[in-house]
Amino acid sequence: MANQRLLSLDVFRGLAVIGMIFVNSVAVFHYGADVPAYGIFLHADWAGLTVADLVFPFFIFMVGVSLPFALSTTKEGAGLTTAVTLKLLKRATLLFLIGLGLTLSFADWGEPIRLLGVLQRIGLTFFFAAVIYLTCGTRALVGIIIAILLGYHVLQLLPVPDTALDLYAPGQNFSSWFDRAVLGDHVYARNAPVPFEPEGILGTLPSIAQALLGALTGKLIRAKGCTAATLKYMLLAGAALTALGVALAPLHPIVKATWSSTFVLVTTGLALITFTALIWCLDMRGWRGPLATFAQAFGINAITAYVVHTYAMGPLLLNGVTALAQNTLAGVMPPALAMLLPVMLVVIASWLPVALMKKKGIILKV
C-alpha cells in the first residue's frame, strides 16, 4: 500500500473540489445576480447543515487521509527534522500566500482586506496536522483529537466581551470575538451586525482535529489495505461519529462558520461513509466511469482547479449573455434549476486545464 495510489483518494478529493467550485459559483450567481437558488446548495445562515456545508470539511478530511501516504516513509525514517519542517512550512506558506493573493485580486482597496480564507485554512491545517502526525503515535493522535474537540467546545462557552454569548447567533461566540480582537475589520463578514470570520484563527484548531481523523483513516488503510474488514471499521466509525455529532448538537450546535466540534464529528462521519463507498466501488470492485475520470483530474491538481475557478466565476456568470440564457431557461423550467446550467459551465471551465494536465502527466504540487 505504501507505493499504491488509491483511485478513491484522488476521486474523493476531486469530488470535494468540484463541490467547492459548484457551491461558490451558486453563491456568486445567487448573491451577485439575484438568481434564485436551491437552499441545499447555499451555506446555512449559521447553525445547521446543508450539502454546501459538506464540501470544505470533506476536503480537509482528505488532506489528513493523504498524510500517511505522503509522510510515512519520512516518519519511519529520520522523522521531523529541520529540513522536513521547513519543507512543510514552505508548502503551507505557499498555500496561505496563494489564498491571500486570490483575495487581493478581487479586493476593494478602499475597504479592509480579508486576511484569512479557504486556502489559508488548508495551509495552516496541513502544516500543524503534518507536524503532529510525524511526531505522535496512534494513541497520542486520538488523545490530541479528543483534547482539541473538547477544549474548543469549552472555549466557545467562554463569556464574549463585546456581545451576549449565543452559539446560535452569528458572531456571538468566543472564537468569533477572538477574530474580531486580533484581526479587527480584516474579516469576511465585517459588515454583519456582529462581525465574524468563517475561516477564523481558533476555528483552525478543530480543522486540525478533522485532518488528524483523516490521518488515522489513511494510517488504517495503509496498514491493513483495502479489505472488507477495513471498510467495516471505517463504516462503523463513520456512523458512530455522525450519530455522536447529531446527539451532541443540542448542547453545541453544528456551525460551519466556527467549525464547531459537532460540525467536525458529523462531517467527518459522513466523509468516512462516502470514502468507504468510493473505496469499495473504485479500488475493490474496480468500477470505472466518466464521473471517476472527471473527478480524478480535479483531485490530482486540486489547488490549480480551485485557483482557475476563482477567476472564471465572475466573467462566466455575471455577464449579459449568461443573464439572457438564464432568463430564457427560466421560462421553461424552475429558475433555481435553470441557474445550475451556467454554474456547470464554471465547473467544466475549471476542469479543462486540469484534464489537460492529467493527460500530459503534469502535477503541480504546492
Beta strands, then each sheet from edge to edge (+ up, - down):
end
